[in-house]
Amino acid sequence: MLKAVDVLTCTTVEVESDAYVPLTITWGTDSRLQPLYWRISGSNGGEVEIKIDPQSGMMRELVIIDEPPGRADTSPPLSLPKTDTGIPAFDRSPWGISTNPDYSTFQSRVITSNEVIAFSREHGTAKLFFPAKQTAQVLVCEYSQIHLAGDGSLSAVLVDVQPDT
C-alpha cells in the first residue's frame, strides 16, 4: 500500500455520484499533468482508483468504480487520532522515478494492489475504509476526511454526501 510522505494544502473538494459510478471525490489542484493511477481491487469485491499528481504526490481523485461490500466499522481507535488540515502527498517511487524534469516519464503510469476494502453510505456520509488499518491521523479538507494509519497508509476516506433518498 502507498505511504503518505507529506501533507499539502487543500483548496477545494467536489463530490459526484450516479447510477454508474458510485462515488467520485476530487480534490482541487492546478496541475494539468497526467496523473499516476493506483488501482485497488478489493479482496472481497469492489474496485477503486486513486489518481496521484506526478509532481507533488498529492491525492487528486478517488473513484469508486465498483462498490466494495459494506461492513460495519466497529473497531474503536486505540487512541484519539491527530487531526490536521490538508491532503496527503504519497510516495511516487512505486511507479518508478521520473527521469524528466516535467514529470512526464515514469516506468509505469498504473500500479495495482489487492486490499481488504469496504464501503458504507449512511447518515449523509460515504466512507471507504481499509479494515486492517488503524487510524492515527485525520486530514480534513472542507467536508472530506482522509484517515492515515501510523505508517502513512490509507485507513479510510470519508466525505459528506446527500443522504440516499
Beta strands, then each sheet from edge to edge (+ up, - down):
strand 1: 4-8
strand 2: 13-16
strand 3: 23-27
strand 4: 36-42
strand 5: 47-52
strand 6: 59-66
strand 7: 82-85
strand 8: 87-90
strand 9: 110-115
strand 10: 118-122
strand 11: 125-129
strand 12: 135-141
strand 13: 144-149
strand 14: 154-160
sheet 1: 1+ 8-
sheet 2: 2+ 3- 6+ 5- 4+ 9+
sheet 3: 7+ 12+ 13- 14+ 11- 10+
end
